[in-house]
Amino acid sequence: MVLYTTPFPNSCLSALHAVSWALIFPCYWLADRLLASFIPTTYEKRQRADDPCYLQLLCTVLFTPVYLALLVASLPFAFLGFLLWSPLQSARRPYIYSRLEDKGPTGGAALLSEWKGTGPGKSFCFATANLCLLPDSLARLNNVFNTQARAKEIGQRIRNGASRPQIKIYIDSPTNTSISAASFSSLVSPQGSDGVPRAVPGSIKRTASVEYKGEGGRHPDEAANGLASGDTADGGNLEDACIVRIGGDEGGRPPEAVDPPNGGQARNGAGGGPRGQTPNHSQRDGDSGSLGSPSASRESLVKGRAGADGGSGEPGTNSKLPYKASVVKRAAARRRRHPDEAFDHEVSAFFPANLDFLCLQEVFDKRAAAKLKDQLHGYFEYILYDVGVYGCHGCCSFKCLNSGLFFASRYPIMDVAYHCYPNGRFSDSLASKGALYLKVQVGSTPQDQRIVGYISCTHLHALAEDSDIRCEQLNMLQDWLADFRKSTSSSSAANPEELVAFDVICGDFNFDNCSSDDKLEQQHSLFTRYKDPCRLGPGEEKPWAIGTLLDQDGLYDEEVCTPDNLQKVLESEEGRREYLAFPTSKSPGGQKGRKELLKGNGRRIDYMLHGEEGLCPDWKAEVEEFSFITQLSGLTDHLPVAMRLMVSAGDDEA
């Protein structure tokens, strides 16, 4: 399948579209700024309360007439632009495909050679998040603002979180054999001589004593020196570069990790320029949120050790920093509370290391989407953005916004399909919400059979009372997916040219599994065909699952304004009741006065599902890790979620 790299099939239509948008944009921008000035966020309200000067009020009084005059003057040009823009949308393609080719060892072509469908199996990591990147005036209705700066900051945080090496801490103990939350903890990823950060997969090793292996089994000091010189990036094996092994006989001493020197620190960005600081979040010392520097990443998850020899704790070239013991203790406590769980789960301050696929929703603003794309291309080679339709299409109502869907992948994209839901109502009908289907290649067998996976990303109807509409959309989601798989499959039962490794559905479903008003959706057949790792059954969540919708009024509270702070808050029941959104109570007093009486851990409306039907019969896909992510605190009103799937032969251990 040919993937569309431009929104229009020829340069003439592209030029006409550019002219029409140039006529429309001044009016659009002025209207957005004018409305935004009258919709303050709680962050801005607190700033004005702390510093009650009247400069902001004076600016509003002075500039509002100017904005109005310019808006009125731009209306005739916007009308002419609209007359030209609207018919062009019938020829517009439903997405834009972008590829920034990476010929290094972490590029898509190199990744395909890593797995041949044999051996112990292969893990794939997926993440989904709702970013609320709307025009600024609309974003403020969700208590977030400065869409353009947020898009850049979000891209930086995701890229820096995903490009870390995957760290696993394995604890050998008669009472606890769990894997700790450190598998999602942070270290700076090593660089090659070309300055490109290298993803370092963790290795599964067990021992009866504490041991820290550097690359090639060397001492950590030697490993650090090797990273500084770029030895590992030039072909060395990084499999053992970040192994932390804890024995049961060390009295609970926290593990240590090598602190790479300056020469081995991760690249800040694809462009190499200075970071923009979003006003939604003021960075503090030791704040892990922005990850504006490699040291910020270390400070958020490790503490400098003022060791027994009186060390200062300052990181040096060959220094060693202990992980927070609380990270290990919390993970062990979680597993003791839920001993029957087959996989690890946590609230993490970072996106998972070695993230393979990223599905985003509400990336509506086209300029914000371009900024986000530029940032994520520092890690993801393949990106789809500006997904959706505009104007009038078939039986759908007029669409002012695209679907808001956005997809990024480290693996090559083979086929793409997009469908718009035709049954949106009221404000939701103005956006072309729908489903994005992707087929990706993740490997090939020794017999040259392609190993592929299917990923579906969607955003369902938002209005709470329209359960029937969401159920209809779930039906369409499954039907369209079946058609997509049938149309893109090049295999037959007698001569399979492709082997399917996984089938994942994710996105913002706009209903939860605990609200009584969402019973219709909770019982949908989708949940019988696909597994939800957080769900026990209709209306019943697993004890560790938490809500993904934040209470918008508390987004800028000191207790949750950084990823680390939000992580700590969400690990306590009191914190979840205070800062997560719960089903709206119909009793007098509303939600605010009855949070202590509400059951559950908040509204989980962002889903990550995986299916087993249609996969290669010799393989099985099992969840290895699941996490709720706080790295985007202060930048969106949703918690991202991530899932790591292990695909292996049916008779192997996953």
C-alpha positions in Angstrom: 0.0 0.0 0.0 1.2 3.5 -0.8 1.2 5.7 2.2 0.3 9.4 1.7 3.1 11.8 2.5 1.1 14.9 1.5 -2.5 15.8 2.2 -3.4 16.3 -1.5 -2.6 14.3 -4.6 -0.9 17.1 -6.5 1.0 20.3 -5.9 -1.7 22.5 -7.5 -4.3 21.5 -4.9 -1.8 21.9 -2.2 -1.0 25.4 -3.3 -4.7 26.3 -3.5 -5.2 24.9 0.0 -2.2 26.9 1.3 -3.8 30.1 -0.1 -7.2 29.4 1.3 -5.8 28.7 4.8 -3.6 31.8 4.7 -6.9 33.8 4.2 -8.7 31.9 7.0 -5.9 31.8 9.6 -5.8 35.4 10.8 -9.5 35.3 11.6 -9.1 31.9 13.2 -6.2 33.0 15.4 -7.8 36.3 16.5 -11.0 34.6 17.4 -9.1 32.0 19.4 -7.0 34.6 21.3 -10.1 36.7 22.0 -12.1 33.9 23.5 -9.0 32.5 25.4 -8.6 35.9 27.2 -12.0 35.4 28.8 -11.5 31.7 29.9 -8.8 31.7 32.7 -7.4 28.4 34.0 -7.0 27.7 37.7 -3.3 28.3 37.3 -3.9 31.8 36.0 -6.5 32.5 38.7 -4.0 31.6 41.4 -1.3 33.7 39.9 -3.6 36.7 39.9 -4.6 36.0 43.5 -1.0 35.7 44.6 0.0 38.9 42.8 -3.1 41.1 42.7 -1.8 43.7 40.2 -4.2 44.9 37.6 -1.8 44.7 34.7 -3.6 41.6 33.2 -7.0 43.4 33.5 -5.6 46.5 31.9 -4.2 44.5 29.0 -7.5 42.8 28.5 -9.4 46.1 28.5 -6.9 47.7 26.1 -6.4 44.8 23.6 -10.0 43.5 23.4 -11.1 46.4 21.2 -8.0 45.9 19.0 -8.7 42.2 18.6 -12.3 42.9 17.8 -11.5 45.4 15.2 -8.9 43.1 13.5 -11.3 40.2 13.7 -14.0 42.2 11.9 -11.5 43.3 9.3 -10.4 39.8 8.7 -13.8 38.3 8.2 -14.2 39.1 4.5 -10.9 37.4 3.7 -11.8 34.5 5.9 -15.1 34.1 4.0 -13.3 34.1 0.6 -10.8 31.6 2.0 -13.6 29.3 3.3 -15.3 29.3 -0.2 -12.0 28.1 -1.6 -11.1 25.7 1.3 -14.3 23.8 1.6 -14.5 22.1 -1.8 -10.9 21.2 -1.6 -11.6 18.9 1.4 -13.3 16.4 -0.9 -9.9 15.7 -2.5 -7.9 15.7 0.8 -6.3 12.5 2.0 -7.3 11.2 5.4 -3.8 11.4 7.0 -0.2 12.5 6.5 2.6 10.0 6.7 6.0 11.1 7.9 9.2 9.1 8.0 12.6 10.3 9.3 14.8 7.5 8.1 17.2 6.2 10.8 19.9 3.9 9.3 21.4 3.3 12.7 21.0 0.2 14.9 17.7 1.5 16.4 16.1 2.2 13.0 13.1 0.4 11.7 15.1 -1.7 9.1 17.5 -2.8 11.8 14.7 -3.7 14.2 13.1 -6.1 11.7 16.2 -8.2 11.8 16.1 -8.6 15.5 13.3 -11.2 15.7 12.9 -14.2 13.4 9.9 -15.7 15.2 12.1 -18.2 17.1 13.8 -18.3 20.4 12.5 -17.0 23.7 10.1 -14.5 22.2 9.9 -10.8 21.7 8.3 -8.0 23.7 6.4 -5.1 22.3 5.5 -2.0 24.2 2.4 0.1 23.5 1.2 3.4 25.0 -1.9 5.6 24.6 -2.7 9.1 25.9 -5.3 11.8 25.4 -3.3 15.1 25.1 -6.1 17.7 24.8 -4.2 19.6 22.1 -7.2 21.7 21.0 -7.3 25.4 19.9 -6.3 27.3 23.1 -9.8 28.7 23.8 -11.3 25.2 23.7 -8.4 23.6 25.6 -9.1 26.0 28.5 -12.5 24.5 29.0 -10.5 21.5 30.2 -8.3 23.7 32.4 -5.2 23.5 30.2 -3.7 26.2 28.1 -0.8 27.3 25.8 -1.4 24.5 23.3 1.7 25.1 21.2 4.1 25.1 24.1 2.4 22.1 25.6 2.8 20.1 22.3 6.5 20.7 22.3 7.0 19.9 25.9 4.8 16.7 25.6 6.9 15.5 22.7 10.1 16.1 24.7 8.9 14.3 27.7 7.7 11.3 25.8 10.8 11.0 23.7 13.1 11.3 26.7 11.1 8.8 28.7 11.0 6.2 26.0 14.6 6.5 25.0 15.9 5.4 28.4 17.4 1.9 28.7 15.0 -0.7 30.1 16.1 -1.4 33.7 14.9 -4.4 35.6 15.6 -5.2 39.2 15.2 -8.8 40.1 15.0 -9.7 43.8 15.9 -13.2 44.9 14.2 -13.8 48.3 12.4 -16.6 50.0 9.4 -14.3 50.5 9.4 -12.2 47.4 10.3 -13.1 43.8 8.6 -10.3 42.1 10.0 -7.9 39.5 10.2 -4.4 40.9 8.9 -1.2 39.4 12.4 -0.3 38.4 11.8 -1.8 35.0 10.2 1.6 34.2 12.7 3.6 36.2 15.0 6.1 34.6 18.6 6.1 33.5 20.2 8.2 30.8 20.5 6.2 27.6 24.0 5.8 26.2 25.0 7.5 23.0 26.9 6.4 20.1 29.6 8.5 18.6 27.0 10.1 16.3 25.1 11.5 19.3 22.1 9.3 18.8 20.7 7.7 21.9 20.6 3.9 21.9 17.8 1.9 23.5 19.2 -0.6 25.9 17.1 -3.7 26.5 17.2 -5.2 30.0 18.3 -8.8 30.5 16.7 -11.3 32.9 19.4 -12.6 35.2 19.1 -14.0 38.7 21.7 -14.4 41.4 21.9 -15.0 45.2 23.9 -11.8 45.8 23.9 -8.2 44.8 25.9 -7.8 41.5 26.0 -5.0 39.0 27.2 -5.8 35.6 28.5 -3.3 33.1 28.7 -3.9 29.4 30.3 -7.2 28.5 30.3 -8.3 32.1 32.8 -5.6 33.2 32.9 -3.6 36.3 30.5 -0.7 36.3 33.4 1.8 36.3 34.8 0.2 33.1 31.3 0.1 31.6 30.9 3.9 32.3 34.2 4.6 30.6 33.2 2.4 27.7 30.0 4.4 27.3 31.9 7.6 27.3 34.1 6.5 24.5 31.2 5.2 22.5 32.5 1.6 22.4 29.1 0.0 22.9 27.4 2.2 20.4 29.9 1.1 17.8 28.8 -2.5 17.8 29.2 -3.6 21.4 26.5 -5.7 23.0 24.4 -3.6 25.3 22.3 -6.5 26.6 24.0 -6.4 30.0 24.7 -2.7 30.2 22.0 -2.0 32.8 21.4 -5.1 34.9 20.7 -4.7 38.6 20.5 -7.9 40.6 19.5 -8.0 44.2 20.0 -11.0 46.4 17.9 -11.9 49.4 20.9 -11.9 51.8 22.0 -8.3 51.6 19.6 -6.9 54.2 17.6 -4.9 51.8 20.4 -2.7 50.5 19.2 -0.7 47.6 20.7 -1.5 44.2 23.1 0.8 42.5 23.4 1.9 38.9 26.1 3.4 36.9 25.8 7.1 36.2 27.0 7.6 32.7 29.4 10.5 32.2 28.6 13.6 30.2 29.8 11.9 27.1 27.2 9.2 27.5 24.2 11.3 28.2 21.1 11.2 26.1 20.4 13.7 23.3 18.0 16.4 24.4 16.2 16.7 21.1 16.2 16.1 17.4 16.9 19.8 16.7 19.4 20.2 19.5 18.0 23.6 20.4 17.1 24.9 23.9 13.9 23.6 25.5 10.8 25.6 25.7 9.3 25.8 29.2 5.5 25.6 29.2 3.7 27.9 31.6 1.6 25.0 32.7 4.5 23.7 34.7 7.3 25.5 36.4 10.3 23.2 36.7 12.0 22.9 40.0 15.3 21.4 41.0 15.0 17.6 40.9 11.8 17.8 38.9 11.6 14.8 36.5 8.7 16.2 34.5 10.4 18.3 31.9 13.5 16.1 31.6 15.1 19.2 30.2 18.5 17.8 31.1 19.9 14.3 31.7 20.5 15.2 35.3 16.8 15.9 35.8 16.1 12.4 34.8 18.5 11.0 37.4 17.5 13.3 40.2 13.9 12.3 39.9 14.4 8.6 40.4 17.8 8.3 42.2 19.3 10.1 45.2 23.0 11.0 45.5 24.6 8.8 48.1 26.5 10.4 50.8 28.1 7.1 51.4 29.8 5.7 54.5 33.1 7.2 53.2 31.6 10.7 53.4 31.0 11.1 49.7 29.2 14.3 48.7 26.6 12.5 46.6 27.5 14.6 43.6 27.4 12.5 40.4 30.9 12.1 38.9 32.2 10.5 35.8 32.3 7.0 37.4 30.0 7.6 40.3 27.3 5.1 41.4 23.8 6.2 42.5 21.4 4.0 44.4 17.9 3.7 43.3 15.3 4.9 45.7 14.6 2.1 48.0 11.0 3.2 48.2 10.5 2.2 44.5 11.5 -1.4 45.2 9.6 -1.5 48.4 6.4 -0.2 46.8 6.6 -2.7 44.0 7.2 -5.6 46.4 4.2 -4.5 48.5 2.0 -4.4 45.4 2.9 -7.9 44.4 2.3 -9.2 48.0 -1.2 -7.6 47.9 -1.9 -9.2 44.5 0.0 -12.5 44.4 -2.2 -14.0 41.8 -1.5 -11.3 39.1 0.5 -12.7 36.2 2.2 -9.5 35.2 3.8 -6.4 36.8 1.8 -3.2 37.2 2.6 0.2 38.6 2.1 3.9 38.6 5.2 5.2 36.8 6.7 8.7 36.6 8.0 7.9 33.1 6.9 6.4 29.9 8.2 2.9 29.6 11.7 2.4 28.2 12.0 1.1 24.6 8.4 2.2 23.7 7.5 0.8 20.3 4.1 2.2 19.5 2.4 5.4 20.6 -1.3 6.1 20.0 -2.6 9.6 20.9 -6.0 11.3 20.9 -7.1 14.9 20.8 -4.2 16.2 18.8 -6.7 18.4 17.0 -4.6 21.6 16.4 -2.6 21.2 13.2 0.3 23.5 14.3 0.6 21.6 17.6 0.6 18.3 15.7 3.5 19.5 13.6 5.5 20.5 16.7 4.7 17.2 18.4 5.8 15.3 15.3 9.1 17.1 15.1 9.8 16.2 18.7 8.8 12.6 18.5 10.9 12.0 15.4 13.8 12.1 17.7 12.8 8.6 18.7 10.0 7.3 16.4 10.9 6.8 12.8 7.4 6.5 11.4 4.5 8.9 12.3 0.9 9.4 11.1 -0.7 12.8 11.9 -3.5 15.1 10.9 -5.8 12.1 10.7 -9.4 12.7 9.7 -11.6 14.6 7.3 -12.8 18.2 7.0 -15.9 19.8 5.6 -18.8 17.7 4.3 -18.3 14.0 3.6 -21.2 11.7 2.7 -23.8 11.6 5.4 -21.6 13.1 8.0 -22.2 16.6 9.3 -19.7 19.4 8.6 -16.4 18.8 10.2 -14.4 21.7 11.6 -11.7 19.5 13.3 -9.9 16.4 12.3 -10.1 13.1 14.3 -7.3 14.1 16.7 -5.7 10.7 16.3 -1.9 10.5 16.0 0.3 7.4 15.7 4.0 6.9 16.1 6.0 3.7 15.6 9.6 2.4 15.6 8.6 -0.3 13.2 7.6 0.1 9.5 4.0 0.8 8.8 2.6 -1.4 6.0 -1.0 -0.5 5.6 -3.3 2.2 7.0 -7.1 2.8 7.0 -9.2 5.5 8.7 -13.0 5.5 9.2 -15.1 8.4 10.5 -17.9 7.6 12.9 -21.1 8.9 11.2 -23.3 9.2 14.4 -21.6 11.9 16.5 -24.0 14.4 18.1 -23.8 18.1 19.1 -20.3 19.3 19.8 -18.8 15.9 19.0 -20.2 16.0 15.5 -17.9 19.0 14.7 -14.8 16.7 14.9 -14.2 13.8 12.6 -13.8 11.3 15.4 -13.2 7.8 14.2 -10.9 4.8 14.1 -7.4 4.5 12.7 -6.2 1.0 11.7 -2.6 0.1 11.2 -0.6 -2.9 10.1 3.0 -2.9 11.1 5.9 -5.3 10.3 7.9 -6.4 13.3 10.1 -9.1 11.9 10.5 -11.9 9.4 11.1 -15.6 9.7 14.0 -17.5 8.2 11.6 -18.6 5.5 11.0 -14.9 4.6 7.5 -14.8 6.1 6.6 -11.4 7.4 5.7 -11.1 11.0 3.1 -8.4 11.4 0.9 -6.8 14.0 -2.4 -4.9 14.0 -3.1 -1.8 16.0 -6.4 0.1 16.2 -6.6 3.6 17.7 -9.9 5.3 18.4 -11.7 8.1 20.3 -15.4 7.4 21.1 -18.3 9.8 21.6 -17.9 12.0 24.6 -21.4 13.0 25.8 -22.0 11.0 29.0 -25.7 10.3 28.3 -25.2 8.8 24.8 -24.3 5.2 25.7 -26.1 3.8 22.7 -24.0 5.9 20.4 -20.8 4.6 21.9 -22.0 1.0 21.6 -22.8 1.6 17.9 -19.3 3.0 17.5 -17.8 -0.1 19.2 -19.7 -2.3 16.7 -18.4 -0.2 13.8 -14.9 -0.4 15.3 -15.0 -4.2 15.2 -16.6 -4.5 11.8 -14.1 -2.1 10.2 -11.2 -3.9 11.8 -12.4 -7.2 10.4 -12.6 -5.6 6.9 -9.2 -4.1 7.3 -7.6 -7.4 8.3 -9.3 -9.2 5.4 -8.3 -6.5 2.8 -4.7 -6.3 4.0 -3.9 -10.0 4.5 -1.8 -11.6 1.9 -1.9 -15.0 3.5 -3.9 -18.1 3.0 -4.3 -21.1 5.3 -2.4 -23.3 2.8 0.4 -20.8 2.1 0.8 -18.3 4.9 3.0 -15.4 3.8 2.4 -13.5 7.0 2.3 -14.4 10.7 0.3 -12.2 13.0 2.0 -11.5 16.3 -0.5 -9.2 18.1 -3.8 -7.4 17.7 -4.1 -4.4 20.0 -7.0 -1.8 20.4 -6.5 1.3 22.4 -7.8 4.8 22.8 -10.1 7.0 24.8 -13.4 5.2 25.1 -15.2 7.9 27.2 -16.8 5.3 29.5 -15.5 3.5 32.5 -16.0 0.1 34.1 -17.4 1.3 37.4 -20.1 3.9 36.6 -23.7 2.6 36.8 -24.5 4.9 33.9 -22.0 3.0 31.6 -23.4 -0.5 32.1 -24.4 -0.8 28.5 -20.8 -0.2 27.3 -19.4 -2.4 30.0 -21.2 -5.4 28.7 -20.3 -4.9 25.1 -19.1 -7.9 23.1 -15.7 -6.2 22.4 -14.6 -7.3 25.9 -15.3 -10.9 25.2 -13.1 -10.9 22.1 -10.4 -8.7 23.5 -8.7 -8.8 26.9 -8.6 -5.8 29.2 -5.7 -6.3 31.7 -7.3 -4.0 34.2 -10.7 -5.6 34.2 -12.2 -8.6 36.1 -15.7 -8.3 34.5 -18.5 -5.9 33.7 -18.5 -3.3 36.5 -15.6 -4.9 38.3 -12.0 -3.6 38.1 -8.8 -5.3 39.4 -7.8 -3.8 42.8 -4.7 -2.2 41.4 -6.3 -0.5 38.4 -6.8 3.3 38.8 -8.7 6.0 36.9 -7.1 7.8 34.0 -9.2 11.0 34.1 -7.8 13.6 36.5 -9.9 16.1 38.4 -9.4 19.2 36.3 -9.7 21.6 39.2 -6.6 20.1 40.8 -4.2 19.9 37.8 -1.9 22.7 39.2 -2.0 21.8 42.9 1.5 21.7 44.4 0.9 18.0 45.4 0.5 16.9 41.8 2.3 19.5 39.7 5.3 17.2 38.9 5.4 13.6 37.7 7.0 12.4 40.9 4.5 14.2 43.1 1.5 12.9 41.1 3.0 9.4 41.2 3.2 9.5 45.0 -0.3 10.9 45.3 -1.9 8.2 43.1 -0.3 5.4 45.1 -2.5 6.3 48.1 -6.2 5.8 48.3 -6.7 9.3 49.8 -4.7 10.9 46.9 -6.8 9.1 44.3 -10.0 10.2 45.8 -8.7 13.8 45.9 -7.2 14.1 42.4 -8.9 11.6 40.2 -12.3 12.1 38.6 -15.1 9.8 39.9 -18.5 9.1 38.4 -20.7 12.1 38.9 -23.1 11.5 41.9 -26.8 12.0 41.3 -27.4 12.6 45.0 -27.6 16.1 46.5 -24.2 17.6 47.2 -22.6 16.3 44.0 -19.2 14.7 43.6 -17.1 17.0 45.7 -19.0 16.3 48.9 -19.2 12.5 48.4 -15.8 11.4 47.2 -15.1 9.6 50.5 -18.2 7.5 49.8 -17.4 6.6 46.2 -16.3 3.1 45.4 -13.4 2.3 43.2 -10.2 4.1 42.1 -11.6 6.7 39.7 -12.8 6.7 36.1 -10.6 4.6 33.8 -11.7 5.8 30.3 -8.4 5.2 28.5 -8.1 1.6 27.4 -5.5 -0.8 26.2 -6.9 -4.2 24.9 -5.3 -7.1 23.2 -6.8 -10.0 21.3 -5.9 -13.6 20.7 -8.1 -14.5 17.7 -6.4 -14.6 14.4 -2.8 -14.7 15.8 -0.3 -17.3 14.6 -1.5 -20.5 16.2 2.0 -21.4 17.4 2.4 -18.2 19.4 0.8 -16.6 22.4 0.7 -12.9 23.4 0.7 -12.3 27.1 0.9 -9.0 29.1 4.2 -8.6 30.7 3.9 -5.1 32.2 1.1 -2.5 32.6 1.6 1.0 33.9 -0.3 4.2 34.5 2.0 7.1 33.7 2.3 10.5 35.4 5.0 12.0 33.2 2.6 14.4 31.5 1.4 16.0 34.8 0.3 19.6 34.3 0.1 19.1 30.5 -3.1 17.1 30.1 -6.1 16.0 32.1 -5.6 12.3 31.4 -3.1 9.7 32.6 -1.4 7.9 29.8 -1.3 4.1 30.0 1.2 1.6 28.7 1.3 -2.1 28.1 4.2 -4.5 27.3 3.2 -7.7 25.4 5.5 -10.7 25.3 4.9 -12.7 22.1 6.4 -16.2 22.3 5.9 -19.8 21.2 3.1 -21.5 23.0 5.3 -24.0 24.7 7.8 -21.4 25.9 7.7 -19.4 29.1 6.6 -15.9 28.4 
